[in-house]
């Protein structure tokens, strides 16, 4: 009995750590869909201009600023996590992400404080991005180091599902809020969505304040000391696994951001006029597809541990990513032509994406030694987070300024998603040592 107690405690700690990471990390996808859904409202309150194109650029610039600073957050929190401890880094980044998200919902508007309003919005967005730069990859490092190796694939699936729960819940909550609040949604509803978005970060912060330090990190520090500049070791000695990380994660980032991440915006502003439909109808349809895609991704992520056990970690990337590559053209075409079958293909796409995406955290944390792990995973991950959204920007620019039919739109989307799936497969073929 006494021998089993520490193991039970470890499993409890690992579950709590995984849940806290799931909650904070989920805010990334919550923010993507929420910002895309609320862009016209934020544009009206923070970036009023006589020229619509100027307002749009300023609004989406605020969105992009979060991603441009994420590598900075990765370097800062990677250094804290590798040099001063995992737990300290997770506590600080959870607090930063939560406070920044809460503050956005409380900001005064342009009519109240003038130019200070957009400046404050940009500031909060960048602070949020710095926090997410530490969390993305870093929170997973801490949680998985607290987990017994034999159950890591399953705990990893639970942890990663937070991103897809966020997709599902944001689409559902946004639809519900717009339906219930109607006229008042544009006045106060958008604030409520940002404010409530900070609740998961608060719960995660409480868990982390009572959480444990990684024994794996403590033992490595005791035996070998700390690396003063861990990122320099990553780039000079571990560049091959770093390239594998870049390819796999960039592929999934492009697949999501350039494929389905901005469907609400594309459907409302581009597809609806092409099909001669009311923008709200196309927008609602995109959110419905987001709900089904999110459900599918959660299913795939929760099943990913079983696939890893069945075929191994590398094949768990190759099999679903190959299916994604083959099915992407059909999935995107059905979505952009608003075919009823796209509900089922979005569910299928979500399952395949979840099966492919979830193993990456487990894999990335296993191909770098403990003393540089946080810096390696976080920095590589967040370089891609800065690049990925640019694929959507390029797609939107091409569609806005070239005559396109829904069929042409589907071709653009298909090409981007196929490229993403191909990068995942290529990265999975690189053989590296596991630690």
Secondary structure, DSSP 8 states (H G I E B T S, - for coil): -HHHHHHHHHHHHHHHHHHHHHHHHHHHHHHHHHHHHHHHHHHHHH---SSHHHHHHHHHHHHHHHHHTHHHHHHHHHHIIIII-HHHHHHHHHHHHHHHHHHHHH---HHHHTHHHHHHHHHHHHHHHHHHHHHTTHHHHHHHHTS-GGGHHHHHHHHHHHHHHHHHHHHHHHHHHHHHHGGGGGTTHHHHHHHHHTHHHHHHHHHHHT----HHHHHHHHHH---TTHHHHHHHH-HHHHHHHHHHHHHHHHHIIIIITTHHHHIIIIIHHHHT--HHHHHHHHHHHHHHHHHHHHHHHHHHHHHHHHH-TTHHHHHHHHHHHHHHHHHHHHHHTT-TTHHHHHHHHHHHHHHHHHHHHHHHHHSS-GGGHHHHHHHHHHHHHHHHHHHHHHHHHHHHTS---HHHHHHHHHHHHHHHHHHHHHHHTS-----
